[in-house]
Amino acid sequence: MTNQKLITQLVKNKPILIVAGEPYSVFFEIFFKSIKKKIYKSPLILICCKKNLLFQMKKFNFKKKMRILDQKMLNKQKIDNNKINIINIELYNSNKKKLKLKLKSNYIERCFNLAFELIKDGYTDKLINGPINKKKFLNKKFLGITEYIASKFNKKKIGMLIYNKRLSVSPLTTHLPLKLVSKKITKKLIEEKVIIINDFFRKKLLLKPKIAVVGLNPHCESIDKFNEDDKIVSSAIKSLIKKRINVKGPYPADTIFLKANRNEFDIVLGMYHDQVLTPIKTLFEYDAINITMGLPFLRVTPDHGPNEKMFGQNKSNPLSLIQSLNFLDKR
């Protein structure tokens, strides 16, 4: 192997940091299933509580040796996936399902902070976080985990991408109450989001994307004198076309996801969360991943919630986590 090929291989195989998220969610179940199905080239490093991990390994009868990593010695340690690599973050009362919210939130935040520190130090540029109860953890301080992570890196121009290689979607507004959506839609925001999408696809996916933009109103029509689709959305698209971006629209939301239309585009930008996430999840179910565009590293998460009610039942589908690991393992 030439020196250049060796360097390329080493860069590709940077470790994937995995913040496990909610201690009593479906995450460890789907993680165990994921690493049973495939051997990954990039070393996987769990950031979680050792006691909680051991408790769940026993619960799911999952047997594998563990390697406890020292954060200060990571660059000197040889890491592979023959063992479960873990950086231990203490969680008090870790074997009790009913943890106090303050303790649980503090634990998740400490896990994230360690991951952010390692990324900022240049150790890796790959992060997965397990599902997190946004309402409890964020306490209305951020719209979602996407915005929470972006704030830690002082990034304001970001985008949520629900990615499947056949078709992806992105919502212009994320976890915003529906009554506030129309007030948030501006020509500037649409242009900004499309440029973020275009840059991400070209730089990270090596693809010049064909982008469809969905209108806000049913059939892109309105009985109101001010029609956002005419005044704002169409105007933004015309401006983006002048910048030589392959974007078209606005399209009615009720027909853009028909098969013939899906085949014409790589990604659909919607005006609000459920407008595009509902159809993409109907089409692909768990075969999609959530990527944050605009960060100085790759952050991916399975495209589903913690589903704490399913904890311990061994019925959860690991496909979205498998696809998250596959996505980062190739980069």
C-alpha positions in Angstrom: 0.0 0.0 0.0 1.4 3.4 -1.0 1.8 6.2 1.6 -1.0 8.2 0.0 -3.4 5.2 0.1 -2.4 4.5 3.8 -3.1 8.2 4.7 -6.5 8.1 2.9 -7.4 4.9 4.7 -6.4 6.3 8.1 -8.5 9.5 7.5 -11.5 7.4 6.4 -11.2 5.2 9.5 -11.4 8.0 12.1 -13.3 6.8 15.1 -17.0 7.3 15.4 -18.0 8.8 18.7 -21.4 7.5 19.9 -23.3 9.4 22.6 -25.7 6.7 23.8 -28.4 9.3 24.8 -31.3 8.3 27.0 -30.1 5.6 29.5 -33.4 3.7 29.3 -34.4 3.9 25.6 -34.2 1.4 22.8 -30.6 2.6 21.9 -28.5 -0.2 23.4 -30.8 -2.9 22.0 -30.4 -1.5 18.5 -26.7 -0.9 19.1 -26.1 -4.6 20.0 -28.1 -5.7 17.0 -26.1 -3.3 14.7 -22.7 -4.6 15.7 -23.9 -8.2 15.5 -24.9 -7.7 11.8 -21.7 -6.0 10.6 -18.0 -5.3 11.3 -17.2 -1.6 10.9 -13.8 -0.3 9.8 -14.0 2.9 11.8 -13.5 2.2 15.5 -16.7 2.8 17.5 -16.4 4.6 20.8 -19.4 4.6 23.1 -19.7 7.6 25.5 -21.9 6.3 28.2 -22.1 4.9 31.7 -20.3 1.6 32.1 -22.7 0.2 34.8 -25.7 1.0 32.6 -24.0 -0.7 29.6 -23.2 -3.8 31.6 -26.8 -3.9 33.0 -28.2 -3.8 29.5 -25.7 -6.3 28.1 -26.9 -8.7 30.7 -30.6 -7.9 30.1 -30.3 -8.6 26.3 -27.9 -11.5 26.8 -25.3 -9.7 24.7 -21.7 -11.0 25.3 -18.6 -9.1 24.2 -15.5 -7.9 26.0 -15.2 -4.3 26.9 -12.3 -1.9 26.5 -12.3 1.1 28.9 -10.6 4.1 27.3 -8.7 6.9 29.0 -9.7 10.2 27.3 -6.2 11.6 27.9 -4.5 8.7 26.2 -6.8 8.2 23.2 -4.2 9.2 20.6 -1.8 6.7 22.0 -4.2 3.8 22.2 -4.8 1.3 19.4 -8.5 0.9 19.1 -10.5 -1.6 17.0 -13.9 -3.1 17.2 -12.9 -6.5 18.6 -14.1 -5.2 21.9 -16.8 -2.6 22.9 -14.8 0.7 23.3 -16.2 2.9 26.0 -15.4 6.2 27.7 -17.2 5.9 31.1 -19.4 8.8 32.2 -20.8 8.1 35.7 -24.5 7.9 36.1 -25.7 7.6 39.6 -28.4 5.0 40.3 -27.7 3.8 36.8 -29.7 0.6 37.2 -32.9 2.3 38.2 -35.3 3.0 35.3 -37.0 5.9 37.1 -34.1 8.3 37.3 -34.6 11.9 38.4 -34.8 14.2 35.4 -32.0 16.5 36.6 -29.6 13.5 37.0 -30.5 12.1 33.6 -30.2 15.5 31.8 -26.9 16.2 33.5 -25.6 12.8 32.5 -26.6 13.3 28.8 -25.0 16.8 28.8 -21.7 15.5 30.2 -21.6 12.8 27.5 -22.2 15.4 24.8 -19.6 17.8 26.3 -16.9 15.1 26.2 -17.8 14.3 22.5 -17.7 18.0 21.6 -14.3 18.4 23.4 -12.8 15.5 21.4 -14.1 16.9 18.1 -12.8 20.4 18.8 -9.4 18.8 19.7 -9.4 17.2 16.2 -9.5 13.6 17.4 -12.4 12.8 15.0 -15.1 14.4 12.9 -17.7 11.7 13.2 -20.5 11.7 15.8 -23.7 9.7 16.4 -26.1 10.4 19.2 -28.7 8.0 20.3 -32.3 9.1 20.6 -33.0 11.7 23.3 -36.3 13.0 24.8 -36.1 16.6 23.5 -38.9 17.9 25.6 -37.3 16.8 28.9 -33.6 17.3 28.0 -33.8 20.7 26.2 -36.5 22.1 28.5 -37.7 24.5 25.7 -34.3 26.1 25.4 -33.8 24.9 21.9 -36.2 23.7 19.1 -34.3 20.3 18.9 -31.0 18.5 19.3 -29.9 19.8 15.9 -30.0 23.4 17.2 -28.6 22.4 20.6 -25.5 20.9 19.0 -25.1 23.8 16.5 -25.1 26.2 19.4 -22.1 24.4 21.0 -20.1 25.2 17.8 -21.5 28.7 17.3 -23.2 27.7 14.0 -26.4 29.4 13.0 -26.6 28.4 9.3 -27.6 24.8 9.6 -30.1 22.4 8.2 -31.8 19.1 9.1 -31.4 16.4 6.4 -33.4 13.2 6.5 -31.3 11.2 4.2 -32.0 8.1 2.0 -29.9 7.6 -1.1 -33.1 7.3 -3.2 -34.7 10.5 -1.9 -34.0 12.9 1.0 -36.0 15.7 2.6 -35.2 18.8 4.6 -37.7 21.0 6.5 -37.1 24.8 6.3 -38.4 25.1 9.9 -37.8 22.2 12.3 -39.7 21.7 15.6 -41.7 24.9 15.3 -45.3 25.1 16.3 -47.4 25.2 13.1 -49.1 28.5 14.0 -45.6 30.1 13.8 -44.4 28.6 10.6 -45.7 31.2 8.1 -44.1 34.0 10.1 -40.7 32.3 9.9 -40.7 31.8 6.1 -38.6 34.4 4.3 -36.9 34.6 1.0 -33.5 34.9 2.8 -34.1 31.7 4.9 -35.2 29.7 1.8 -32.1 30.8 -0.1 -29.8 30.1 2.9 -31.3 26.6 3.3 -31.0 25.6 -0.3 -27.4 26.8 -0.5 -26.6 24.7 2.6 -28.3 21.7 1.0 -26.4 22.3 -2.3 -23.0 22.7 -0.6 -23.5 19.6 1.6 -24.5 17.3 -1.3 -21.6 18.6 -3.4 -18.9 18.4 -0.8 -20.0 15.4 1.3 -22.0 13.3 -1.1 -20.1 14.3 -4.3 -23.4 14.9 -6.0 -24.9 18.0 -7.7 -28.4 17.7 -6.2 -31.7 18.2 -8.0 -33.7 20.1 -5.5 -37.5 20.5 -5.3 -39.1 23.1 -3.1 -42.6 22.6 -1.7 -45.0 25.4 -1.3 -46.6 26.4 2.0 -50.3 26.4 1.0 -52.5 23.7 -0.3 -51.9 23.5 -4.1 -49.6 26.5 -3.6 -52.7 28.6 -3.7 -54.4 30.9 -1.2 -57.7 32.8 -0.8 -55.7 35.4 1.2 -54.4 38.5 -0.7 -50.9 37.6 0.3 -49.8 34.2 -1.0 -46.4 33.2 0.4 -45.8 30.8 -2.5 -46.0 33.6 -5.0 -44.4 36.4 -3.0 -41.7 34.6 -1.1 -41.1 31.0 -2.3 -41.1 31.7 -6.0 -39.0 34.7 -5.6 -36.4 32.8 -3.7 -36.3 30.0 -6.3 -35.7 32.5 -9.1 -32.8 34.1 -7.2 -31.3 30.6 -6.6 -31.6 29.6 -10.3 -29.5 32.7 -11.1 -26.8 31.3 -8.8 -26.8 28.2 -11.0 -28.3 25.9 -8.4 -30.5 23.1 -9.8 -33.7 24.0 -7.9 -37.4 24.0 -9.0 -40.7 24.8 -7.5 -42.8 25.6 -5.6 -44.6 22.2 -5.9 -47.8 21.2 -4.2 -47.1 19.0 -1.2 -49.8 16.6 -2.0 -48.3 15.5 -5.3 -44.5 16.0 -5.1 -44.1 12.5 -3.5 -45.8 10.6 -6.3 -43.4 8.1 -7.8 -42.9 10.0 -11.1 -42.0 13.2 -9.2 -39.8 11.4 -6.7 -37.6 10.1 -9.5 -36.9 13.6 -10.8 -35.2 14.9 -7.6 -32.6 14.0 -5.0 -34.1 16.1 -2.2 -37.3 17.9 -1.3 -37.2 21.0 0.8 -40.5 21.5 2.7 -41.7 24.5 4.6 -42.3 22.7 7.9 -41.4 19.5 9.7 -44.3 17.2 9.2 -44.9 18.3 5.6 -41.9 16.3 4.5 -41.0 14.0 7.3 -44.4 12.3 7.3 -44.1 11.1 3.6 -40.4 10.2 3.9 -41.1 8.0 6.9 -44.1 6.4 5.2 -42.0 5.6 2.1 -38.8 4.4 3.8 -39.8 3.7 7.5 -36.5 3.1 9.3 -34.4 3.2 6.2 -33.3 6.9 6.7 -31.0 8.8 8.9 -31.0 12.3 10.4 -27.9 14.4 9.4 -27.1 18.0 10.5 -25.8 20.0 7.6 -23.6 23.1 8.2 -21.5 21.7 11.1 -17.7 21.5 11.0 -18.0 17.7 11.4 -20.5 14.9 10.5 -23.3 14.5 13.0 -25.8 11.7 12.4 -28.6 10.2 14.5 -31.1 7.4 13.9 -34.3 8.9 12.5 -36.6 7.9 15.4 -37.1 8.8 19.1 -36.0 7.0 22.3 -39.3 5.0 22.6 -38.7 4.4 26.3 -42.0 2.4 26.5 -40.3 -0.3 24.3 -37.3 -0.6 26.6 -36.3 -4.2 27.3 -38.8 -5.7 24.9 -36.2 -6.6 22.2 -38.6 -5.7 19.4 -36.9 -2.5 18.0 -35.8 -2.2 14.4 -32.0 -1.3 14.2 -32.0 -0.3 10.5 -31.7 3.4 11.0 -28.7 3.0 13.4 -27.1 0.5 11.0 -27.5 3.1 8.2 -26.1 5.8 10.4 -23.0 3.7 11.1 -22.6 2.7 7.4 -22.8 6.4 6.4 -20.0 7.5 8.7 -18.0 4.3 8.1 -17.6 5.2 4.4 -16.2 8.7 5.2 
